[in-house]
Amino acid sequence: MTLHRRPRKFRPALPAAILAISLLCACAARKTPVGPSTPQPPAASSSPAPNPLAWTEVSTPFPAVDITAVGNVFWVCGVDEMIASSSDGGTTWQLKHQNLHGKILMHIAFVNDKIGHAAGKGGLLLSTTDGGKTWKPHNAGDDVLAFSFADAKNGIAVIGWGGDMNRFMEPIYHPAPMPAEVKLSHDGGEHWEGIPVLNTDELKPFTRVLAVAALDGNHYLMIRNNDGIEDAFLVTADAGKSWKLIHQRNDDTNREFAKRVFVHEGEYWAFGQQLLDRQKGGGYMVSMTRRSKDGETWLPGLGAKSEMGVCRAQGCYVGDGTLETLYGIKEQYWKVPQDGSLSAAWAIAGSRACTIDTTIECGPAIPADQP
């Protein structure tokens, strides 16, 4: 099924994502697939020319919740187990999976152009190993609040009821910890095993999890929170047989607060904030990146020139109209249309960006040296 663009309509900028999904889900059972939109009458000759640096609203048969990109292809997931892709910059979308009256897919991510996963409510996890042509269902037992796979078989997930399904839409400096269980899978999501070490005296105070990441079949990482007092890394190098607690820097001068972690080119990358010069009147906060090959030894990453908002696997939200990538040796900024439409759910594929609020909107993404 091919879905076409329809003209962008005015709507309030950036409503609360989870409220929008709740409202959309309430009527999902009655929603029918959206066909090609009716062309609008041509504008009068005196009207201004269309703005090339503007978002264009597009439609999918079911409401979209999350978005990612692999190479030049966008992928979205959402209500009624919808998964759709676009290989032309968001102009048209092809439906790859759906289940009318099915569960809501809240997150979608790819390991590479062949291996990907989508998960969400009711324990539903879908996996593909053929580039999204087919999707295999798995049951994780309860809501999948977050997940990370290193390959087609090995993954880590936060599973439980009552967590904030939209926590990744929150600023880097104020994420919502998840009071849920972390489990590992070594068979592609068919079976999930708990982590008994989390019940030891050392780790019992760290009851909530902020982020998870799978580096390979042996290396996994969590950021765990001690009731708002401390965030620490918990890492394994032997596929979960043993775990080691790694405290973030906290001394008389500096304190570090890594809140998000992603895998990029064989390394863990952590994003957050750090408190500098504590000895000088309490210090001041700045954005922070860290990278590690094993989760135990961390090196400084690029220093962000601007305060980071929501960080996703491709980069961080700097402000309306600006996205930033902090991997590598130099910051990469992207200018996108600036009209209040850019939400925390965004992705870049080639020279195009798409974002999800109550609908999907796509527009140009222009590289820049400065925010």
KATA-V326516 format. One record per residue. N is the residue number from 1. RES is the residue in one letter. SS is DSSP state (2 for helix, 1 for strand, 0 for the rest). PHI is phi in degrees with one decimal (* if undefined). Layout:
# KATA-V326516
N_RES_SS_PHI, N_RES_SS_PHI
This chain:
# KATA-V326516
1_M_0_*, 2_T_1_-108.9, 3_L_1_-114.2, 4_H_0_-107.6, 5_R_1_-67.4, 6_R_0_-129.9, 7_P_0_-57.4, 8_R_0_-70.8, 9_K_0_-110.2, 10_F_0_-65.4, 11_R_0_-154.0, 12_P_0_-59.8, 13_A_0_-79.9, 14_L_0_51.1, 15_P_0_-70.2, 16_A_0_-60.8, 17_A_2_-61.3, 18_I_2_-70.5, 19_L_2_-65.0, 20_A_2_-60.9, 21_I_2_-66.4, 22_S_2_-61.5, 23_L_2_-66.1, 24_L_2_-69.0, 25_C_2_-67.6, 26_A_2_-60.6, 27_C_0_-110.5, 28_A_2_-62.9, 29_A_2_-65.6, 30_R_2_-97.3, 31_K_0_-77.1, 32_T_0_-109.0, 33_P_0_-54.6, 34_V_0_-91.7, 35_G_0_-90.8, 36_P_0_-58.5, 37_S_0_-73.9, 38_T_0_-75.6, 39_P_0_-59.6, 40_Q_0_-84.5, 41_P_0_-59.4, 42_P_0_-62.7, 43_A_0_-69.8, 44_A_0_-63.6, 45_S_0_-61.6, 46_S_0_-84.6, 47_S_0_-72.9, 48_P_0_-67.0, 49_A_0_-67.1, 50_P_0_-58.2, 51_N_0_-80.4, 52_P_0_-68.5, 53_L_0_-100.2, 54_A_0_-132.7, 55_W_0_-76.1, 56_T_1_-115.4, 57_E_1_-79.1, 58_V_1_-124.5, 59_S_0_-126.2, 60_T_0_-128.4, 61_P_0_-63.8, 62_F_0_-133.5, 63_P_0_-60.1, 64_A_1_-90.4, 65_V_1_-116.6, 66_D_1_-133.0, 67_I_1_-144.3, 68_T_1_-146.9, 69_A_1_-144.3, 70_V_1_-129.0, 71_G_0_62.0, 72_N_0_-101.3, 73_V_1_-116.5, 74_F_1_-88.0, 75_W_1_-132.8, 76_V_1_-127.8, 77_C_1_-135.9, 78_G_1_177.5, 79_V_2_-66.7, 80_D_2_58.8, 81_E_2_57.4, 82_M_0_-69.0, 83_I_1_-132.5, 84_A_1_-139.2, 85_S_1_-135.1, 86_S_1_-137.8, 87_S_0_-109.6, 88_D_0_-124.5, 89_G_0_76.5, 90_G_0_91.1, 91_T_0_-70.3, 92_T_0_-128.7, 93_W_1_-128.5, 94_Q_1_-110.6, 95_L_1_-76.1, 96_K_1_-106.2, 97_H_1_-158.5, 98_Q_0_-159.9, 99_N_0_-149.1, 100_L_0_-55.7, 101_H_0_68.9, 102_G_0_-80.3, 103_K_0_-79.2, 104_I_0_-91.9, 105_L_1_-90.2, 106_M_1_-97.7, 107_H_1_-140.1, 108_I_1_-138.9, 109_A_1_-155.3, 110_F_1_-122.2, 111_V_0_-78.7, 112_N_0_-155.1, 113_D_0_-73.7, 114_K_0_-109.0, 115_I_0_-104.1, 116_G_1_-150.2, 117_H_1_-144.2, 118_A_1_-140.6, 119_A_1_-151.4, 120_G_1_178.9, 121_K_2_-70.3, 122_G_2_68.0, 123_G_2_81.5, 124_L_1_-73.2, 125_L_1_-130.9, 126_L_1_-110.9, 127_S_1_-132.4, 128_T_1_-133.7, 129_T_0_-125.2, 130_D_0_-124.7, 131_G_0_74.3, 132_G_0_91.1, 133_K_0_-68.1, 134_T_0_-132.6, 135_W_0_-130.7, 136_K_1_-101.9, 137_P_1_-84.5, 138_H_1_-137.2, 139_N_1_-118.8, 140_A_0_-88.4, 141_G_0_98.6, 142_D_0_-155.4, 143_D_0_-49.7, 144_V_1_-94.0, 145_L_1_-81.6, 146_A_1_-162.7, 147_F_1_-155.2, 148_S_1_-152.7, 149_F_1_-115.8, 150_A_0_-86.8, 151_D_0_-160.2, 152_A_0_-69.7, 153_K_0_-110.6, 154_N_0_-101.9, 155_G_1_-150.3, 156_I_1_-132.6, 157_A_1_-146.3, 158_V_1_-102.4, 159_I_1_-126.3, 160_G_0_164.8, 161_W_0_-96.4, 162_G_0_98.0, 163_G_0_-78.3, 164_D_0_-85.1, 165_M_0_-65.3, 166_N_0_-109.7, 167_R_2_-63.0, 168_F_2_-77.7, 169_M_2_-92.3, 170_E_0_-99.5, 171_P_0_-59.7, 172_I_0_-60.4, 173_Y_0_-88.1, 174_H_0_-147.4, 175_P_0_-79.2, 176_A_0_-95.5, 177_P_0_-63.5, 178_M_1_-108.9, 179_P_0_-83.0, 180_A_0_-134.7, 181_E_1_-90.9, 182_V_1_-100.4, 183_K_1_-133.8, 184_L_1_-115.2, 185_S_1_-130.9, 186_H_0_-121.5, 187_D_0_-135.2, 188_G_0_78.9, 189_G_0_101.6, 190_E_0_-68.2, 191_H_0_-133.1, 192_W_0_-127.1, 193_E_1_-115.4, 194_G_0_-73.6, 195_I_0_-122.9, 196_P_2_-59.0, 197_V_2_-61.2, 198_L_2_-65.4, 199_N_2_-97.2, 200_T_0_-75.9, 201_D_2_-59.3, 202_E_2_-65.9, 203_L_2_-103.5, 204_K_2_-55.9, 205_P_0_-64.6, 206_F_0_-89.6, 207_T_0_-84.7, 208_R_1_-122.0, 209_V_1_-118.2, 210_L_1_-101.5, 211_A_1_-160.7, 212_V_1_-136.3, 213_A_1_-154.2, 214_A_1_-114.8, 215_L_0_-85.4, 216_D_0_-157.9, 217_G_0_-66.4, 218_N_0_-110.3, 219_H_0_-103.6, 220_Y_1_-134.1, 221_L_1_-145.1, 222_M_1_-129.2, 223_I_1_-106.9, 224_R_1_-113.6, 225_N_1_-117.2, 226_N_0_-99.6, 227_D_0_49.7, 228_G_0_80.1, 229_I_0_-88.4, 230_E_0_-148.1, 231_D_1_-109.7, 232_A_1_-133.0, 233_F_1_-83.9, 234_L_1_-122.6, 235_V_1_-128.3, 236_T_1_-133.5, 237_A_0_-120.9, 238_D_0_-132.5, 239_A_0_62.5, 240_G_0_95.7, 241_K_0_-68.7, 242_S_0_-140.3, 243_W_0_-131.8, 244_K_1_-129.0, 245_L_1_-87.8, 246_I_1_-115.6, 247_H_1_-80.3, 248_Q_0_-76.3, 249_R_0_-58.2, 250_N_1_-156.0, 251_D_0_-129.6, 252_D_0_-68.3, 253_T_0_-107.9, 254_N_0_-131.1, 255_R_1_-140.8, 256_E_1_-110.4, 257_F_1_-131.6, 258_A_1_-75.9, 259_K_1_-118.5, 260_R_1_-127.8, 261_V_1_-142.2, 262_F_1_-134.6, 263_V_1_-105.1, 264_H_1_-143.3, 265_E_0_49.1, 266_G_0_79.1, 267_E_1_-136.0, 268_Y_1_-79.9, 269_W_1_-124.5, 270_A_1_-110.8, 271_F_1_-126.9, 272_G_1_176.8, 273_Q_1_-135.9, 274_Q_1_-137.0, 275_L_1_-96.1, 276_L_1_-104.4, 277_D_0_52.7, 278_R_0_-61.5, 279_Q_0_-73.5, 280_K_0_-109.4, 281_G_0_67.9, 282_G_0_100.1, 283_G_0_85.3, 284_Y_1_-148.2, 285_M_1_-97.1, 286_V_1_-137.9, 287_S_1_-69.4, 288_M_1_-143.6, 289_T_1_-129.1, 290_R_1_-138.9, 291_R_1_-135.9, 292_S_1_-154.8, 293_K_0_-88.5, 294_D_0_-135.9, 295_G_0_85.4, 296_E_0_-101.0, 297_T_0_-106.2, 298_W_0_-114.0, 299_L_1_-113.7, 300_P_1_-63.7, 301_G_0_-97.3, 302_L_0_-68.2, 303_G_0_-85.6, 304_A_0_-74.6, 305_K_0_-78.5, 306_S_0_-119.7, 307_E_0_-68.6, 308_M_0_-84.8, 309_G_0_-97.5, 310_V_0_-74.5, 311_C_1_-108.8, 312_R_1_-122.4, 313_A_0_-60.4, 314_Q_0_-85.9, 315_G_1_156.3, 316_C_1_-125.1, 317_Y_1_-79.6, 318_V_1_-93.6, 319_G_1_177.2, 320_D_0_-58.2, 321_G_0_96.1, 322_T_1_-140.3, 323_L_1_-122.9, 324_E_1_-136.6, 325_T_1_-108.9, 326_L_0_-116.0, 327_Y_0_-80.0, 328_G_0_88.7, 329_I_0_-106.9, 330_K_0_-149.6, 331_E_0_-63.9, 332_Q_1_-123.5, 333_Y_1_-103.9, 334_W_1_-129.9, 335_K_1_-93.0, 336_V_0_-126.4, 337_P_0_-52.3, 338_Q_0_-115.2, 339_D_0_-147.1, 340_G_0_91.3, 341_S_0_-85.5, 342_L_0_-64.0, 343_S_0_-105.7, 344_A_0_-76.9, 345_A_1_-99.0, 346_W_1_-145.9, 347_A_1_-157.3, 348_I_1_-122.5, 349_A_1_-130.7, 350_G_0_64.3, 351_S_0_-102.3, 352_R_1_-125.7, 353_A_1_-123.5, 354_C_1_-131.2, 355_T_1_-137.7, 356_I_1_-119.3, 357_D_0_-121.2, 358_T_0_-88.4, 359_T_0_-138.4, 360_I_1_-92.3, 361_E_1_-129.7, 362_C_1_-129.5, 363_G_1_-164.3, 364_P_1_-70.3, 365_A_0_-123.4, 366_I_1_-107.8, 367_P_1_-59.4, 368_A_1_-146.3, 369_D_0_-89.9, 370_Q_0_-130.7, 371_P_0_-69.2
